[in-house]
């Protein structure tokens, strides 16, 4: 770790870690946390995957280590804000409560060092499937985890052949028309909410697609996930925002894991 060095940021945003699933790349996230220092840390939803834990318990030491590292950051004075998502929606019952120095919030306005104001939220409330067809969201979650399992095997082969990490689901999102339309609709809806609230931009997660772009004068930023892309959004001391692709920075392909035996039946996933 010493030869790589510690990176100092004003603010760090991470989301969609999905602790409790075998698709979670907790080892890479731990490596990221060990190499950063910051004043503010925002956990932008789906940190713990309650949906998956209901159908089968999976909680290795690395997942516990992530939680302990975050709590340690809070004890050392980092301002940690937890904005729950749909997979950890149970935490929304504790809005306004402090846990070990971690503040739980439905959403929050973050002001950058250069004076810009950003609405920080997970984004699931702008996903019509999650809001109005919950059963379909569970089925989609099962299909997604199946795709991640396939992707794990695929990248293990790539790594042994000397190639870097490549995300199959991210590739499909950019090629399948319906997926593209869903992403575009989501981004537009989240940007509209930021406009309605009179802020400069929005920082969210939910769709596992790191992005930073302008939507009709609103800065739309998605910090990605720690299942496929292993990305985080960071704010530098001058207020500049940047998306970090940690696996590429570390030249570290996806962690070698056995094939996830994480796939319940669709009925179990919806239980």
C-alpha positions in Angstrom: 0.0 0.0 0.0 2.8 2.4 0.9 4.2 2.5 -2.6 0.8 3.5 -4.1 0.3 6.2 -1.5 -2.7 7.9 0.2 -5.0 10.1 -1.9 -6.6 13.1 -0.2 -10.1 14.3 -1.2 -12.6 16.8 0.3 -15.5 14.4 -0.4 -16.1 10.8 -1.5 -19.3 9.4 -2.8 -19.9 5.6 -3.2 -23.1 3.6 -3.8 -24.4 0.2 -4.8 -21.9 -1.8 -2.9 -24.4 -4.6 -2.3 -22.8 -6.1 0.8 -24.4 -9.5 1.4 -24.0 -10.7 -2.2 -21.2 -12.7 -3.8 -21.1 -10.2 -6.6 -19.9 -7.5 -4.2 -16.3 -6.6 -4.8 -15.6 -5.9 -1.2 -11.9 -6.5 -1.5 -11.5 -3.8 -4.0 -13.6 -1.4 -2.0 -11.4 -2.1 1.1 -8.4 -1.4 -1.0 -9.9 1.9 -2.1 -10.8 2.9 1.5 -7.3 2.2 2.7 -5.9 4.5 0.1 -8.1 7.6 0.7 -8.5 10.3 3.2 -11.5 12.7 3.1 -13.6 15.1 5.2 -17.0 13.9 4.0 -18.2 10.4 2.9 -21.6 9.9 1.3 -23.0 6.4 1.1 -25.5 6.8 -1.7 -27.7 3.7 -1.2 -27.7 0.0 -1.7 -24.8 -0.4 0.6 -26.2 -3.6 2.1 -28.4 -5.8 -0.1 -31.4 -6.6 2.1 -33.2 -8.2 -0.8 -30.5 -10.9 -1.2 -30.0 -11.4 2.5 -33.7 -12.3 2.9 -33.3 -15.2 0.6 -30.0 -16.5 1.9 -27.3 -15.3 4.3 -23.9 -14.4 2.8 -21.6 -12.2 4.9 -17.8 -13.0 4.7 -15.2 -11.2 6.7 -14.4 -8.8 3.9 -18.0 -7.5 4.0 -17.8 -7.0 7.8 -14.4 -5.3 7.3 -16.1 -2.7 5.0 -18.6 -1.8 7.6 -15.9 -1.6 10.3 -13.7 0.7 8.1 -16.6 3.1 7.5 -17.4 3.2 11.2 -13.7 3.8 12.0 -13.7 6.7 9.5 -16.7 8.2 11.3 -14.9 7.8 14.7 -11.9 9.6 13.3 -13.9 12.6 12.4 -15.1 12.0 8.8 -18.6 13.3 8.3 -20.4 10.1 7.1 -23.9 10.5 5.6 -25.9 7.4 4.7 -28.7 7.8 2.1 -30.4 4.4 1.9 -31.6 2.9 -1.5 -34.2 0.4 -2.4 -32.0 -2.7 -1.5 -31.4 -1.3 2.0 -34.7 0.5 2.3 -35.2 -0.7 5.9 -32.7 1.9 7.0 -35.2 4.6 5.9 -37.0 4.0 9.1 -34.1 5.6 10.8 -34.0 8.9 8.9 -32.4 11.6 11.1 -30.8 9.0 13.5 -27.0 8.9 14.2 -25.4 5.5 14.3 -21.8 5.5 15.5 -21.2 8.9 13.9 -23.1 8.0 10.7 -26.1 10.2 9.9 -29.0 8.6 8.0 -30.8 10.9 5.6 -33.5 10.5 2.9 -31.5 12.9 0.7 -29.1 15.8 1.3 -27.8 19.0 -0.4 -24.0 19.0 -0.7 -22.1 22.2 -1.4 -18.8 21.8 -3.1 -15.7 23.9 -2.3 -16.4 26.1 -5.3 -20.0 26.9 -4.1 -22.0 24.5 -6.3 -25.0 22.8 -4.7 -25.8 19.2 -5.5 -28.8 17.1 -4.5 -27.6 13.7 -3.3 -30.0 10.8 -3.5 -30.0 7.1 -4.4 -32.5 7.5 -7.3 -34.8 4.5 -6.9 -37.9 6.8 -6.5 -37.4 7.7 -10.2 -37.4 4.1 -11.3 -41.0 3.2 -12.3 -40.3 -0.6 -12.1 -39.2 -0.3 -8.5 -42.1 2.0 -7.5 -45.0 0.4 -9.4 -44.0 -3.2 -10.3 -42.0 -4.4 -7.4 -42.3 -8.1 -8.4 -40.7 -7.3 -11.7 -37.9 -5.5 -9.9 -37.2 -8.7 -7.9 -37.1 -10.7 -11.1 -34.8 -8.2 -12.7 -32.5 -8.4 -9.7 -32.3 -12.2 -10.0 -31.5 -11.9 -13.7 -28.9 -9.2 -13.0 -27.1 -11.4 -10.4 -27.2 -14.3 -12.9 -25.4 -12.0 -15.4 -22.8 -11.0 -12.7 -22.1 -14.7 -12.1 -21.5 -15.3 -15.8 -19.3 -12.1 -15.9 -17.2 -13.5 -13.0 -16.3 -16.6 -14.9 -15.7 -14.6 -18.1 -13.3 -12.3 -16.4 -11.5 -15.1 -14.6 -10.7 -16.5 -18.1 -9.7 -13.0 -19.4 -7.4 -12.5 -16.4 -5.6 -15.8 -17.0 -5.1 -14.8 -20.6 -3.5 -11.6 -19.5 -6.4 -9.2 -20.3 -8.0 -6.7 -17.9 -11.5 -6.5 -16.4 -14.4 -6.0 -18.8 -18.1 -5.6 -17.7 -20.5 -7.7 -19.8 -23.6 -6.0 -18.3 -22.2 -2.5 -18.9 -21.6 -3.5 -22.5 -25.2 -4.8 -22.8 -26.5 -1.5 -21.3 -24.9 0.4 -24.1 -26.2 -2.0 -26.8 -29.7 -2.9 -25.9 -32.2 -0.3 -27.0 -34.7 -0.8 -24.0 -31.8 -0.5 -21.5 -30.6 2.6 -23.1 -34.0 4.2 -23.0 -34.4 3.2 -19.4 -31.1 4.9 -18.5 -31.9 8.0 -20.5 -35.4 8.3 -18.9 -33.9 7.8 -15.4 -31.2 10.4 -15.9 -33.7 13.0 -17.2 -36.1 12.4 -14.3 -33.3 12.8 -11.7 -32.1 15.9 -13.4 -35.6 17.4 -13.4 -35.8 16.8 -9.7 -32.6 18.7 -9.2 -33.9 21.5 -11.3 -37.2 21.6 -9.3 -35.1 21.9 -6.1 -33.1 24.8 -7.5 -29.7 23.2 -7.3 -26.8 23.0 -9.7 -26.8 19.3 -10.1 -27.6 15.8 -8.8 -25.4 13.0 -7.5 -27.0 9.5 -7.5 -26.5 5.8 -7.9 -29.0 3.0 -8.5 -28.5 2.1 -12.1 -24.9 1.0 -11.8 -23.7 3.2 -14.6 -21.1 5.8 -13.7 -21.7 9.0 -15.7 -20.9 12.7 -15.6 -22.7 15.0 -18.0 -24.8 18.1 -18.5 -28.6 17.7 -19.0 -30.1 21.0 -20.0 -28.0 23.0 -17.6 -28.1 20.5 -14.7 -25.0 18.5 -13.8 -26.0 14.9 -13.7 -23.5 12.6 -11.9 -23.8 8.9 -11.1 -21.1 7.4 -8.9 -21.5 3.9 -10.4 -21.2 0.8 -8.2 -18.9 -1.8 -6.5 -20.3 -4.9 -8.3 -19.1 -4.3 -11.8 -17.3 -1.0 -12.5 -15.9 -0.3 -9.0 -16.2 3.4 -9.3 -16.4 6.3 -6.9 -17.1 10.0 -7.2 -14.5 12.3 -5.5 -14.4 16.0 -4.9 -11.0 17.6 -4.9 -10.0 20.4 -2.6 -11.0 23.0 -5.2 -14.4 21.6 -5.8 -13.6 19.7 -9.0 -15.5 16.4 -9.3 -14.0 13.3 -10.8 -15.1 9.7 -11.3 -12.5 7.2 -10.3 -12.4 3.7 -11.8 -10.5 2.0 -9.0 -9.9 -1.4 -10.7 -8.2 0.4 -13.6 -6.3 2.7 -11.4 -4.9 -0.2 -9.4 -4.4 -2.3 -12.5 -6.3 -4.9 -10.6 -8.8 -7.1 -12.4 -11.9 -8.4 -10.6 -11.1 -10.4 -7.5 -10.8 -14.1 -8.1 -13.9 -15.7 -6.6 -15.4 -19.1 -7.0 -18.6 -19.2 -9.0 -21.3 -17.5 -6.9 -23.8 -20.1 -5.6 -25.9 -17.0 -4.9 -28.7 -17.7 -7.3 -32.0 -18.5 -5.6 -35.1 -19.4 -7.6 -37.0 -16.3 -8.8 -39.7 -17.2 -6.2 -37.1 -17.2 -3.4 -35.7 -13.9 -4.7 -39.2 -12.3 -4.4 -39.8 -13.7 -0.9 
